[in-house]
Amino acid sequence: MPVEAVAPCAKLTDEEELYWLALRLVPGLGAVKTARLIEEFRSPQAIFRASQSEIEAREISGSVARSIVSGCVFEDALEQREKLKAHNAQLIPYGFPLYPSRLMEIYDPPPLLFVSGNAKLLDSVMIAMVGTRRPTPYGMAATEKLSADLAHAGATIVSGMARGVDTAAHRAALRMGGNTVAVYGCGLDHVYPAENRKLAAEIAEKGLILSEFPIGVPAHPQNFPVRNRIVSGMSNGVVIVEGAQYSGSTITARLAAEQGREVYAVPGNITSKMSWAPNLLIKQGAKLVQDAEDILSDLSSPHRLRLLDHMRPDSGQQDTSKSMMQLDLQLGPNAPVARRLLSALKIEEGTRMDSLLESNEAGSPSEVIAALFELEMLGMVRQLPGKQFVRVW
């Protein structure tokens, strides 16, 4: 059971920050045991002032109790505080004003959150987008479309910064000018995967990066299932795009269901192994998603009203008229070739460059190559391995 929230505090004092860090760094003291101690003693300071017998009386092992009483973790806490300052990060303890209210409802809420960026997003309407690290072109297109439309509607897109669906969801929200939260399975000073460094910097600037792991903790495999409970726990709903039979997507969906969150799934091709997770979830009762409206209309009235207040003033929708105007303005003479290429390219499967070059209808080889390059720069076309191209939804 989640503990009762501690007394609100606008900002942590230096002493409070140090005690919370020390409590987080006690070896063997997990989220549930920490919650039990906070519930009993009301503050980290009171816990560290208690006797060993008083701590053990709260079903805490002798070794953990000795670590608390000895105060040996304060040296590490001081070092961690310096790292926080160096990375321009802040702490949000359980029960404090900025701590996500929905996350407080789960069985094992993190006692302490390390965040970098716009912490006010933790009080927004959040939708989690999760899926495979190896999405099909269809899965990528569906992720980008749903994430962009939800972000445009004012929802904050939450995901885990992994390759594939997670990365596509974060990027789509940012391109729309919307909000996104990346939940790490490591310390804020690590970026995993490493190729997402530029994306991480953009999220820290325009959105929020969050972790329950102290700075310096690497991306251990066992951290990611633990991370997933935060992704689902602080969200109003979780959307599963693609995932194989034993993927992390199914773990997150199970956690979401246990936490009482709505689970949504994007139906997939029955011949694709990446459709196994969402299709099975739909059979088990997850709500089928065809567009963002399926999710938005399912939200409670108070949350829908909040989204109306935060809806993007500029639609930003990638409709045909805007796309064509963009082509005419930015491509100039190449616009007719680009139009024909967009008509020829598919969303759900790649088209080889050889086929495009061999087609007399698209244009000359030099015109086709130039137009493809420009379309990629505009985000209207994506290149897949093997010199294949797909149209972005």
WORAUR-V815133 format. One record per residue. N is the residue number from 0. RES is the residue in three letters. PHI is phi in whole degrees, -180 to 180 (NA if undefined). Layout:
N|RES|PHI / N|RES|PHI
//
This chain:
0|MET|NA / 1|PRO|-65 / 2|VAL|-79 / 3|GLU|-69 / 4|ALA|-62 / 5|VAL|-76 / 6|ALA|-61 / 7|PRO|-60 / 8|CYS|-146 / 9|ALA|-66 / 10|LYS|-153 / 11|LEU|-70 / 12|THR|-78 / 13|ASP|-60 / 14|GLU|-66 / 15|GLU|-61 / 16|GLU|-60 / 17|LEU|-65 / 18|TYR|-68 / 19|TRP|-63 / 20|LEU|-63 / 21|ALA|-61 / 22|LEU|-63 / 23|ARG|-65 / 24|LEU|-93 / 25|VAL|-67 / 26|PRO|-62 / 27|GLY|82 / 28|LEU|-100 / 29|GLY|-83 / 30|ALA|-63 / 31|VAL|-67 / 32|LYS|-68 / 33|THR|-63 / 34|ALA|-60 / 35|ARG|-63 / 36|LEU|-68 / 37|ILE|-64 / 38|GLU|-63 / 39|GLU|-80 / 40|PHE|-100 / 41|ARG|78 / 42|SER|-159 / 43|PRO|-61 / 44|GLN|-59 / 45|ALA|-67 / 46|ILE|-65 / 47|PHE|-72 / 48|ARG|-90 / 49|ALA|-76 / 50|SER|-83 / 51|GLN|-62 / 52|SER|-67 / 53|GLU|-66 / 54|ILE|-72 / 55|GLU|-64 / 56|ALA|-66 / 57|ARG|-96 / 58|GLU|63 / 59|ILE|-105 / 60|SER|-64 / 61|GLY|-62 / 62|SER|-66 / 63|VAL|-68 / 64|ALA|-61 / 65|ARG|-65 / 66|SER|-62 / 67|ILE|-69 / 68|VAL|-65 / 69|SER|-68 / 70|GLY|72 / 71|CYS|-68 / 72|VAL|-83 / 73|PHE|-69 / 74|GLU|-65 / 75|ASP|-66 / 76|ALA|-64 / 77|LEU|-62 / 78|GLU|-66 / 79|GLN|-65 / 80|ARG|-64 / 81|GLU|-66 / 82|LYS|-66 / 83|LEU|-59 / 84|LYS|-63 / 85|ALA|-64 / 86|HIS|-101 / 87|ASN|52 / 88|ALA|-108 / 89|GLN|-135 / 90|LEU|-103 / 91|ILE|-130 / 92|PRO|-76 / 93|TYR|-56 / 94|GLY|90 / 95|PHE|-84 / 96|PRO|-50 / 97|LEU|-83 / 98|TYR|-66 / 99|PRO|-59 / 100|SER|-62 / 101|ARG|-70 / 102|LEU|-69 / 103|MET|-69 / 104|GLU|-84 / 105|ILE|-79 / 106|TYR|-63 / 107|ASP|-128 / 108|PRO|-65 / 109|PRO|-61 / 110|PRO|-69 / 111|LEU|-147 / 112|LEU|-111 / 113|PHE|-104 / 114|VAL|-132 / 115|SER|-141 / 116|GLY|124 / 117|ASN|-88 / 118|ALA|-67 / 119|LYS|-65 / 120|LEU|-65 / 121|LEU|-68 / 122|ASP|-105 / 123|SER|-99 / 124|VAL|-79 / 125|MET|-115 / 126|ILE|-123 / 127|ALA|-88 / 128|MET|-118 / 129|VAL|-135 / 130|GLY|175 / 131|THR|-68 / 132|ARG|-80 / 133|ARG|-128 / 134|PRO|-72 / 135|THR|-78 / 136|PRO|-55 / 137|TYR|-63 / 138|GLY|-64 / 139|MET|-64 / 140|ALA|-64 / 141|ALA|-64 / 142|THR|-61 / 143|GLU|-65 / 144|LYS|-64 / 145|LEU|-65 / 146|SER|-63 / 147|ALA|-64 / 148|ASP|-68 / 149|LEU|-67 / 150|ALA|-65 / 151|HIS|-63 / 152|ALA|-77 / 153|GLY|106 / 154|ALA|-77 / 155|THR|-93 / 156|ILE|-86 / 157|VAL|-111 / 158|SER|-157 / 159|GLY|-105 / 160|MET|69 / 161|ALA|-74 / 162|ARG|-63 / 163|GLY|81 / 164|VAL|-60 / 165|ASP|-57 / 166|THR|-61 / 167|ALA|-62 / 168|ALA|-66 / 169|HIS|-60 / 170|ARG|-66 / 171|ALA|-63 / 172|ALA|-64 / 173|LEU|-67 / 174|ARG|-62 / 175|MET|-76 / 176|GLY|81 / 177|GLY|-96 / 178|ASN|-106 / 179|THR|-149 / 180|VAL|-123 / 181|ALA|-104 / 182|VAL|-102 / 183|TYR|-87 / 184|GLY|-105 / 185|CYS|-158 / 186|GLY|-71 / 187|LEU|-65 / 188|ASP|-84 / 189|HIS|-104 / 190|VAL|-118 / 191|TYR|-132 / 192|PRO|-74 / 193|ALA|-62 / 194|GLU|-69 / 195|ASN|-95 / 196|ARG|-59 / 197|LYS|-65 / 198|LEU|-64 / 199|ALA|-61 / 200|ALA|-63 / 201|GLU|-69 / 202|ILE|-66 / 203|ALA|-61 / 204|GLU|-82 / 205|LYS|-109 / 206|GLY|-130 / 207|LEU|-149 / 208|ILE|-111 / 209|LEU|-137 / 210|SER|-154 / 211|GLU|-97 / 212|PHE|-95 / 213|PRO|-62 / 214|ILE|-62 / 215|GLY|105 / 216|VAL|-77 / 217|PRO|-76 / 218|ALA|-85 / 219|HIS|-74 / 220|PRO|-55 / 221|GLN|-70 / 222|ASN|-75 / 223|PHE|-73 / 224|PRO|-61 / 225|VAL|-66 / 226|ARG|-60 / 227|ASN|-62 / 228|ARG|-68 / 229|ILE|-77 / 230|VAL|-55 / 231|SER|-78 / 232|GLY|-64 / 233|MET|-95 / 234|SER|-100 / 235|ASN|-75 / 236|GLY|-159 / 237|VAL|-124 / 238|VAL|-105 / 239|ILE|-100 / 240|VAL|-93 / 241|GLU|-142 / 242|GLY|-179 / 243|ALA|-78 / 244|GLN|-60 / 245|TYR|-115 / 246|SER|-88 / 247|GLY|-65 / 248|SER|-61 / 249|THR|-68 / 250|ILE|-65 / 251|THR|-65 / 252|ALA|-64 / 253|ARG|-64 / 254|LEU|-61 / 255|ALA|-60 / 256|ALA|-64 / 257|GLU|-65 / 258|GLN|-85 / 259|GLY|79 / 260|ARG|-92 / 261|GLU|-71 / 262|VAL|-111 / 263|TYR|-117 / 264|ALA|-141 / 265|VAL|-92 / 266|PRO|-63 / 267|GLY|-129 / 268|ASN|-62 / 269|ILE|-68 / 270|THR|-90 / 271|SER|-99 / 272|LYS|-66 / 273|MET|-75 / 274|SER|-91 / 275|TRP|-59 / 276|ALA|-64 / 277|PRO|-64 / 278|ASN|-66 / 279|LEU|-66 / 280|LEU|-62 / 281|ILE|-64 / 282|LYS|-62 / 283|GLN|-88 / 284|GLY|120 / 285|ALA|-65 / 286|LYS|-83 / 287|LEU|-71 / 288|VAL|-117 / 289|GLN|-110 / 290|ASP|-154 / 291|ALA|-62 / 292|GLU|-62 / 293|ASP|-61 / 294|ILE|-85 / 295|LEU|-61 / 296|SER|-71 / 297|ASP|-89 / 298|LEU|-71 / 299|SER|-68 / 300|SER|-56 / 301|PRO|-60 / 302|HIS|-72 / 303|ARG|-65 / 304|LEU|-65 / 305|ARG|-64 / 306|LEU|-66 / 307|LEU|-60 / 308|ASP|-72 / 309|HIS|-110 / 310|MET|-61 / 311|ARG|-60 / 312|PRO|-67 / 313|ASP|-99 / 314|SER|-60 / 315|GLY|64 / 316|GLN|-69 / 317|GLN|-85 / 318|ASP|-80 / 319|THR|-64 / 320|SER|-62 / 321|LYS|-66 / 322|SER|-61 / 323|MET|-69 / 324|MET|-63 / 325|GLN|-63 / 326|LEU|-62 / 327|ASP|-60 / 328|LEU|-74 / 329|GLN|-96 / 330|LEU|-99 / 331|GLY|59 / 332|PRO|-61 / 333|ASN|-81 / 334|ALA|-58 / 335|PRO|-60 / 336|VAL|-65 / 337|ALA|-63 / 338|ARG|-60 / 339|ARG|-66 / 340|LEU|-67 / 341|LEU|-62 / 342|SER|-70 / 343|ALA|-81 / 344|LEU|-77 / 345|LYS|-109 / 346|ILE|-86 / 347|GLU|-88 / 348|GLU|-151 / 349|GLY|-79 / 350|THR|-116 / 351|ARG|-68 / 352|MET|-62 / 353|ASP|-56 / 354|SER|-65 / 355|LEU|-69 / 356|LEU|-71 / 357|GLU|-76 / 358|SER|-80 / 359|ASN|-71 / 360|GLU|-73 / 361|ALA|-72 / 362|GLY|149 / 363|SER|-70 / 364|PRO|-54 / 365|SER|-66 / 366|GLU|-68 / 367|VAL|-64 / 368|ILE|-62 / 369|ALA|-65 / 370|ALA|-67 / 371|LEU|-61 / 372|PHE|-62 / 373|GLU|-65 / 374|LEU|-65 / 375|GLU|-64 / 376|MET|-63 / 377|LEU|-82 / 378|GLY|77 / 379|MET|-95 / 380|VAL|-137 / 381|ARG|-124 / 382|GLN|-93 / 383|LEU|-102 / 384|PRO|-56 / 385|GLY|82 / 386|LYS|56 / 387|GLN|-109 / 388|PHE|-129 / 389|VAL|-128 / 390|ARG|-86 / 391|VAL|-78 / 392|TRP|-59
//
